[in-house]
Amino acid sequence: MNIRQEFLNAIADLPDDTLKLLLDIALSRKTEKVFSQQIPVSQAYEDWLSAENDIYDELFADKFTAR
């Protein structure tokens, strides 16, 4: 199977918002413009990066009190 057919098969069932993102990427690559739209980040990833999940202070609390 050639790459174009594989791509068409891969995108066949994608929702319109995802297709729009792929189209924007393809057009930006075609014209060699810098892709300026942010790629959506999942809420789970945002939550993982949040301060609530920052375990650094908890892990090293004894190091801070020793100073």
trRosetta pair geometry for C-beta under 8 A, 3 or more apart (Angstrom, degrees):
i j d omega theta_ij theta_ji phi_ij phi_ji
1 5 5.0 -117 -174 87 95 124
1 6 5.5 115 124 -60 117 89
1 9 7.8 -12 176 -3 148 142
2 5 5.1 90 59 13 75 103
2 6 7.1 -138 101 -6 37 92
3 6 5.5 -54 -145 37 33 114
3 7 6.3 36 155 -21 66 105
4 7 5.7 -54 -149 35 31 112
4 8 6.4 31 153 -18 65 106
5 8 5.6 -51 -145 37 34 112
5 9 6.3 35 154 -18 65 105
6 9 5.8 -56 -149 37 30 111
6 10 6.2 30 152 -22 64 108
7 10 5.6 -56 -147 35 31 112
7 11 6.3 8 162 -3 67 110
8 11 6.4 -66 -141 46 26 96
8 12 6.5 56 155 -61 61 90
9 12 5.8 -25 -153 -18 31 121
10 14 8.0 26 134 -35 64 117
11 14 5.0 -49 -157 8 64 125
11 19 6.5 102 -174 -104 115 89
11 22 6.6 -135 -116 83 134 173
14 18 4.4 -108 175 89 114 127
14 19 5.3 142 101 -56 114 84
14 22 7.4 57 110 -6 163 140
15 18 5.2 90 61 12 75 103
15 19 7.1 -140 102 -5 37 92
16 19 5.4 -56 -143 39 35 113
16 20 6.2 42 156 -26 68 101
17 20 5.6 -46 -148 30 32 115
17 21 6.7 35 151 -18 61 102
18 21 5.6 -51 -152 34 35 113
18 22 6.5 34 150 -16 66 105
19 22 5.6 -54 -147 39 34 111
19 23 6.1 37 153 -22 67 105
20 23 5.6 -53 -147 36 30 113
20 24 6.4 34 153 -20 64 104
21 24 5.7 -52 -149 34 30 112
21 25 6.5 30 152 -18 63 105
21 37 7.3 -146 -129 112 78 139
21 39 7.1 90 -164 -126 130 72
21 40 7.4 -82 -94 1 151 102
22 25 5.6 -54 -149 36 33 112
22 26 6.2 32 153 -19 66 107
23 26 5.7 -54 -145 38 31 111
23 27 6.2 27 158 -15 66 108
24 27 6.0 -57 -144 40 27 107
24 28 6.2 25 158 -18 63 109
24 35 7.1 105 138 -142 95 100
24 37 5.7 2 146 24 152 146
25 28 5.9 -59 -147 38 27 109
25 29 6.3 24 156 -17 64 108
25 35 6.1 16 -117 -118 64 143
26 29 5.9 -59 -149 38 29 109
26 30 6.2 32 152 -24 65 107
27 30 5.4 -50 -144 33 33 115
27 31 6.4 9 163 2 67 107
28 31 6.4 -66 -143 51 28 93
28 32 7.8 86 161 -100 56 3
28 33 4.9 -94 -148 69 76 90
28 34 7.2 -45 -172 109 120 14
28 35 4.3 109 125 -85 164 82
29 32 7.0 24 -169 -81 32 45
29 35 7.7 -2 -51 -57 71 115
38 41 7.8 -52 157 -17 109 94
41 45 5.1 -104 175 78 97 131
41 46 5.9 114 116 -54 114 91
42 45 4.6 97 63 4 85 101
42 46 7.1 -148 100 -3 47 85
43 46 5.4 -52 -148 38 38 114
43 47 6.1 41 152 -21 68 104
44 47 5.7 -53 -147 36 30 113
44 48 6.3 35 151 -24 63 106
45 48 5.5 -51 -148 32 32 116
45 49 6.6 24 156 -12 64 107
46 49 6.0 -64 -153 41 29 105
46 50 6.7 49 147 -48 63 96
47 50 5.4 -36 -154 -1 36 122
47 52 7.7 -41 -167 62 73 118
47 53 6.8 91 150 -25 66 137
48 53 5.8 -90 -156 88 35 167
49 53 7.3 62 43 60 5 123
50 53 5.4 86 66 14 78 97
50 54 7.6 -114 111 -26 47 86
51 54 5.2 -34 -155 -1 46 123
54 57 6.6 51 122 7 101 96
55 58 5.0 -61 -161 48 65 115
55 59 5.5 66 141 -27 88 105
56 59 6.0 -61 -147 37 25 108
56 60 6.2 -17 170 17 64 113
57 60 6.7 -79 -138 56 22 84
57 61 6.2 56 159 -75 64 81
57 64 7.5 2 -150 -22 75 149
58 61 6.0 -15 -147 -32 27 113
60 63 4.4 -35 -178 30 88 123
60 64 6.4 93 126 -25 85 92
61 64 5.8 -56 -155 32 37 111
61 65 6.6 27 155 -13 69 107
62 65 6.0 -56 -144 39 35 107
62 66 6.4 42 155 -30 65 107
63 66 5.8 -54 -151 27 30 115
63 67 7.5 37 153 -30 59 98
64 67 6.3 -50 -166 14 35 112
